[in-house]
Amino acid sequence: MPNNHLPKTRYEIADKPQLRPYGSKVDIILGGNNQFGFDGESCLILGNELIVRLIPRQNKKFEFQKFTAYLEGFATASEAEEAGLKFAM
């Protein structure tokens, strides 16, 4: 039974992942003043249709932060690819 307070897309991602099995992977390197304020794995909900899971990667140079971003919850591979390209820009 859907949660009435969730938009349809987020409900499908959370409760029926088989309807939205596709995702994208984007590597991120931040340096200088551009830093995320967290060190562990995080999940961001951007809008009603995009979930981004950020996972920190090992980094030998402390002036940089490295993350792998997983964009999740797309109905088609082409949607996932398009979102990954937009996210990378």
MIDOSE-1310 file (N, C-alpha, C; in nm, 2 decimals, decimal comma, always signed):
residues 89
mpnn	+0,08/-0,12/+0,00/+0,00/+0,00/+0,00/+0,09/+0,12/+0,00; +0,07/+0,22/-0,09/+0,15/+0,33/-0,10/+0,13/+0,43/+0,02; +0,24/+0,49/+0,05/+0,24/+0,60/+0,15/+0,18/+0,72/+0,08; +0,06/+0,77/+0,13/+0,00/+0,88/+0,06/+0,08/+1,01/+0,06
hlpk	+0,17/+1,02/+0,15/+0,25/+1,15/+0,15/+0,37/+1,14/+0,06; +0,40/+1,03/+0,00/+0,52/+1,02/-0,09/+0,47/+1,04/-0,24; +0,55/+1,12/-0,32/+0,51/+1,12/-0,46/+0,52/+0,98/-0,52; +0,45/+0,95/-0,63/+0,44/+0,82/-0,69/+0,58/+0,77/-0,72
trye	+0,67/+0,85/-0,78/+0,80/+0,80/-0,82/+0,88/+0,76/-0,70; +0,88/+0,83/-0,59/+0,96/+0,79/-0,47/+0,90/+0,67/-0,41; +0,77/+0,65/-0,41/+0,71/+0,53/-0,36/+0,76/+0,41/-0,44; +0,76/+0,42/-0,57/+0,81/+0,31/-0,66/+0,95/+0,28/-0,63
iadk	+1,04/+0,38/-0,61/+1,18/+0,35/-0,58/+1,19/+0,28/-0,45; +1,12/+0,32/-0,35/+1,13/+0,27/-0,22/+1,07/+0,13/-0,20; +0,95/+0,12/-0,25/+0,87/-0,01/-0,23/+0,86/-0,10/-0,34; +0,89/-0,06/-0,46/+0,89/-0,15/-0,58/+1,01/-0,13/-0,67
pqlr	+1,13/-0,16/-0,62/+1,25/-0,13/-0,69/+1,26/-0,20/-0,82; +1,18/-0,31/-0,84/+1,19/-0,38/-0,97/+1,13/-0,30/-1,08; +1,05/-0,20/-1,05/+0,99/-0,11/-1,15/+1,09/+0,00/-1,20; +1,20/+0,02/-1,12/+1,30/+0,12/-1,15/+1,44/+0,07/-1,12
pygs	+1,48/-0,03/-1,20/+1,61/-0,10/-1,16/+1,74/-0,04/-1,21; +1,73/+0,07/-1,29/+1,85/+0,12/-1,35/+1,91/+0,24/-1,27; +2,04/+0,26/-1,29/+2,11/+0,37/-1,22/+2,24/+0,40/-1,30; +2,31/+0,51/-1,25/+2,43/+0,55/-1,31/+2,54/+0,57/-1,20
kvdi	+2,66/+0,56/-1,24/+2,77/+0,58/-1,14/+2,86/+0,69/-1,19; +2,89/+0,79/-1,10/+2,97/+0,90/-1,14/+3,08/+0,92/-1,03; +3,20/+0,93/-1,07/+3,31/+0,96/-0,98/+3,33/+1,11/-0,96; +3,35/+1,16/-0,84/+3,36/+1,30/-0,81/+3,49/+1,32/-0,73
ilgg	+3,56/+1,43/-0,77/+3,68/+1,47/-0,70/+3,66/+1,62/-0,67; +3,67/+1,65/-0,54/+3,65/+1,79/-0,50/+3,78/+1,84/-0,43; +3,81/+1,96/-0,45/+3,93/+2,02/-0,39/+3,91/+2,16/-0,36; +4,01/+2,22/-0,29/+4,01/+2,36/-0,26/+3,89/+2,39/-0,16
nnqf	+3,81/+2,49/-0,19/+3,70/+2,53/-0,11/+3,58/+2,44/-0,13; +3,58/+2,36/-0,23/+3,46/+2,28/-0,27/+3,47/+2,14/-0,19; +3,41/+2,13/-0,08/+3,42/+2,01/+0,00/+3,28/+1,98/+0,05; +3,25/+1,85/+0,06/+3,13/+1,80/+0,13/+3,16/+1,80/+0,28
gfdg	+3,06/+1,84/+0,35/+3,07/+1,84/+0,50/+3,05/+1,71/+0,57; +3,07/+1,60/+0,51/+3,06/+1,47/+0,57/+3,16/+1,38/+0,52; +3,19/+1,28/+0,60/+3,30/+1,18/+0,57/+3,25/+1,04/+0,54; +3,13/+1,01/+0,58/+3,08/+0,87/+0,56/+2,98/+0,87/+0,44
escl	+2,92/+0,75/+0,42/+2,82/+0,73/+0,31/+2,70/+0,81/+0,34; +2,64/+0,87/+0,24/+2,53/+0,96/+0,25/+2,43/+0,93/+0,14; +2,30/+0,96/+0,16/+2,20/+0,95/+0,06/+2,13/+1,08/+0,05; +2,12/+1,13/-0,07/+2,05/+1,26/-0,09/+1,93/+1,24/-0,18
ilgn	+1,82/+1,30/-0,15/+1,70/+1,30/-0,23/+1,69/+1,43/-0,30; +1,70/+1,43/-0,43/+1,70/+1,55/-0,51/+1,57/+1,56/-0,59; +1,48/+1,63/-0,55/+1,35/+1,64/-0,62/+1,27/+1,51/-0,59; +1,17/+1,49/-0,67/+1,09/+1,37/-0,65/+1,13/+1,24/-0,72
eliv	+1,23/+1,26/-0,81/+1,27/+1,14/-0,89/+1,41/+1,10/-0,89; +1,49/+1,16/-0,80/+1,64/+1,13/-0,80/+1,69/+1,11/-0,66; +1,75/+0,99/-0,65/+1,82/+0,95/-0,53/+1,97/+0,94/-0,56; +2,05/+1,01/-0,48/+2,19/+1,00/-0,50/+2,26/+0,94/-0,38
rlip	+2,33/+0,83/-0,39/+2,40/+0,77/-0,28/+2,55/+0,81/-0,30; +2,61/+0,88/-0,20/+2,75/+0,92/-0,21/+2,83/+0,83/-0,12; +2,94/+0,77/-0,17/+3,03/+0,68/-0,10/+3,17/+0,74/-0,11; +3,23/+0,77/+0,01/+3,37/+0,82/+0,00/+3,46/+0,72/-0,04
rqnk	+3,57/+0,76/-0,11/+3,67/+0,67/-0,16/+3,80/+0,70/-0,08; +3,89/+0,60/-0,08/+4,02/+0,62/-0,01/+4,09/+0,73/-0,09; +4,16/+0,82/-0,01/+4,23/+0,93/-0,07/+4,37/+0,95/-0,01; +4,47/+0,95/-0,08/+4,61/+0,97/-0,02/+4,64/+1,11/-0,02
kfef	+4,58/+1,20/-0,10/+4,60/+1,34/-0,09/+4,49/+1,41/-0,02; +4,53/+1,46/+0,10/+4,42/+1,52/+0,19/+4,36/+1,65/+0,14; +4,42/+1,71/+0,04/+4,36/+1,84/-0,01/+4,24/+1,81/-0,10; +4,21/+1,68/-0,13/+4,10/+1,65/-0,22/+4,01/+1,55/-0,15
qkft	+3,88/+1,55/-0,19/+3,78/+1,45/-0,14/+3,74/+1,38/-0,27; +3,73/+1,25/-0,25/+3,69/+1,16/-0,37/+3,56/+1,09/-0,32; +3,47/+1,08/-0,41/+3,34/+1,01/-0,39/+3,30/+0,94/-0,51; +3,22/+0,83/-0,49/+3,15/+0,77/-0,60/+3,00/+0,80/-0,58
ayle	+2,94/+0,86/-0,68/+2,79/+0,89/-0,67/+2,72/+0,79/-0,75; +2,62/+0,72/-0,68/+2,53/+0,63/-0,75/+2,39/+0,70/-0,76; +2,35/+0,72/-0,88/+2,21/+0,78/-0,91/+2,12/+0,66/-0,93; +2,01/+0,65/-0,85/+1,93/+0,53/-0,85/+1,79/+0,56/-0,88
gfat	+1,72/+0,46/-0,93/+1,57/+0,46/-0,94/+1,52/+0,50/-1,07; +1,58/+0,46/-1,18/+1,53/+0,49/-1,31/+1,46/+0,37/-1,38; +1,36/+0,40/-1,46/+1,28/+0,30/-1,52/+1,35/+0,24/-1,64; +1,44/+0,32/-1,71/+1,51/+0,28/-1,83/+1,65/+0,31/-1,82
asea	+1,73/+0,23/-1,90/+1,88/+0,26/-1,90/+1,91/+0,40/-1,96; +1,83/+0,44/-2,06/+1,86/+0,57/-2,12/+1,83/+0,68/-2,02; +1,73/+0,67/-1,94/+1,70/+0,77/-1,84/+1,82/+0,78/-1,74; +1,87/+0,67/-1,70/+1,98/+0,66/-1,60/+2,11/+0,72/-1,66
eeag	+2,13/+0,69/-1,79/+2,25/+0,75/-1,86/+2,24/+0,90/-1,87; +2,12/+0,95/-1,91/+2,10/+1,09/-1,93/+2,12/+1,16/-1,79; +2,07/+1,11/-1,69/+2,08/+1,17/-1,55/+2,23/+1,17/-1,51; +2,30/+1,06/-1,54/+2,44/+1,06/-1,50/+2,52/+1,16/-1,58
lkfa	+2,49/+1,18/-1,70/+2,56/+1,29/-1,78/+2,53/+1,43/-1,73; +2,41/+1,45/-1,70/+2,37/+1,58/-1,64/+2,44/+1,61/-1,50; +2,44/+1,50/-1,42/+2,50/+1,51/-1,29/+2,65/+1,54/-1,30; +2,71/+1,48/-1,40/+2,86/+1,50/-1,41/+2,89/+1,64/-1,45
m	+2,80/+1,71/-1,52/+2,83/+1,85/-1,56/+2,80/+1,94/-1,45
